[in-house]
Structures are given as C-alpha cells and as structure tokens.
Amino acid sequence: MHQFLHTLQVTTGGKGLVEITPQVRPWVEAQRIGTGLLTVFCRHTSASLLIQENADPDVRADLEAFFERVAPEGGHYIHDSEGPDDMPAHIRTALTQVQLSIPVASGRLALGTWQGIYLFEHRRRPHRREIVLHLLGE
C-alpha cells in the first residue's frame, strides 16, 4: 500500500464553479496507483467541492442561481465580519461539502462520462484556494 499527498493552488474569479479535474487527473495518473482511493479536501469554510456534470454549462448556471436563492446576500445575518457575502458563503459550504472520495481504478479516476470535480467559490471577490489531494492505494 502506498500513499501520496499533494496541494493544489486554485485561483478563483469570484463566485462560481471552477473545474479542477484537469489539475487532479494528471497528478493521480502520475502516481501509478492501479487501485485506490483519492480524497479531495478543501481547506476553507467559504468554498466547497462538488462532483457535477461538466458537459453543459447551463448546469453550473442553474446551480449557482439556486444557491443565490437559498443563501442570499443581505439576509440579515449576525455574522458579517468580512462583508455581506460572508455568512451566505458559510451556509453554502455547509449545504455542500469540503471533502470528496473518488475511487481510482486501473490508474484512473473512476468518474462517470460527464462528471467533473469542481471547486465552488462562494465569495464575491477572487481567492486563492488550497485543495489537498490524498491518494491511497496499490
């Protein structure tokens, strides 16, 4: 059994979904693990991770619009230390996830045909986010 650890730096342009599959896939394949499990972990409380369709951009637009309705800015939150998008960002993260587990089979991510890994930025301004990759397998 072997394990590998790597940190990705992802720059966001503000709110929205940023596909990170193109950074994750080659790193996993370079580790030469035939069968294993990849953990993807977001080290933030105002951004999250999703596995979502990566073919039709309307899916991303609809998801972003949904979260705007569920956790709107200006919702009279107590916590607003960093501005009006602060608490809505935390709520959106709580409703999604900061960790994903993805099987590795025959040295490749076992994602479906239309699945991609996304960092979901919940803050208005651009950020530099850290994503930790932990691969375990043989």
N, C-alpha and C positions, 0 to 999 in steps of 0.2 A: 504494500500500500504506500502510495506517495501523496504528498500534498504540496500545493503551491499557493502563494499569496501574491497579489498584485493590486495596486491602487491606480484607478483611472482618474484623471482630472477632466471634468466636463464643464465647459463654459456654456451658460445658457444666455439667451437673449431676452429674458423676462419670462412671464407666464407662458406655459405651453409644454407640449410633449416633444422631447428630443430623443430620437432613436439612437441607442448606443450599441446595438447589435454589431455594427461594423467595427467597433473597437473591441468588443468582447470575443466575438467568434475567432479571429486570428490568434488571440492570446491563448484561448483554450486549445486550439489545434496545435499550437507550437509546443505545448506541454507534453504531447504524445501520450495522453491517457486514453486507453481504449474504452474502459467502462468506469464511470464515476458520477460524481455529483458536484455541480457548481452552485455555490452560494453567492448571490449578488447582494451587497449591503450598501445602503445609502446612509452616510454619516451625518444626516441633517434632520431637523424637525419641521422644516418648511418646504421640503421636496420629498418625492416618493418614487416608487418604482412600479411599473406595470408591464405585463406581457399583453400585447394588444395587436390587432390587425395592422399590418404595415403596407397594405396594397392601396387602399382607398383613403385619401386624406380627409374625406368627409367624416370618417370615424373619429379621427382626432379632433376635428372641429366640433362635432356633436358632444364628445366627452368634455372638452373644455367649456362649452356652453352650459352643460349640465352642472358642472362644479361651480360655475358662476352663480347659478340659481340656488344651489344647495347651501353654499357658504359665501354669500355676497359681502363685498366690502361695505363699510358703513352700517353694519348690522348692530350697532350699539353694544360692542363687546367691551368688557372691562380691560382686557389685555390689548394694548395698542402701543407698546413701548417703541416699536420700530415703524409705526405708521398704520394707516387704515387697512393695509393688506396683511398685517402681521397675524392676527388671530384667525382670519379666514384661511391663511396658509397652513396653520397648525390643524385646523379642523379637516381640511382636505387631505393632509397627511394621515390623520387618524382614520379617515374613511378608506384609505388605500393601504399601502404597505411600504415598509422600508427594507424588506428582505424578500428575495425570491430564491427558490430552489429549482434548478434545471438539470435534468439528467443528461449525462454525456454517454453516448452510445457510438461505438466504432470511431472514437476520437472526435466526434462532432456533437454540437448542441442538439438535443432531441426536440427542437422546436418544430411546430407544425408549419406547413407550407406558407401560410400568411401571417405567422406570428413574428413579432419583433420585440426586443427588450427596450423599454422606454424609461428615461428619467422624466418625471413630471414635475416641472418647476412651478411652484405655487406663488412665488413673489413677483411683483411687477418689474423690478429692476434686474439687470443681468447679474448673475452669480457665477462663481467658480465652485463647483460641487465635487466632492470626493466620493467615489464609488469603490468599495473594496470587493475584490474577487477572490474567493477561496475555492480551490479545486482539490477534491479528494478522490483518489481512485487508483486504478492499476492498468 
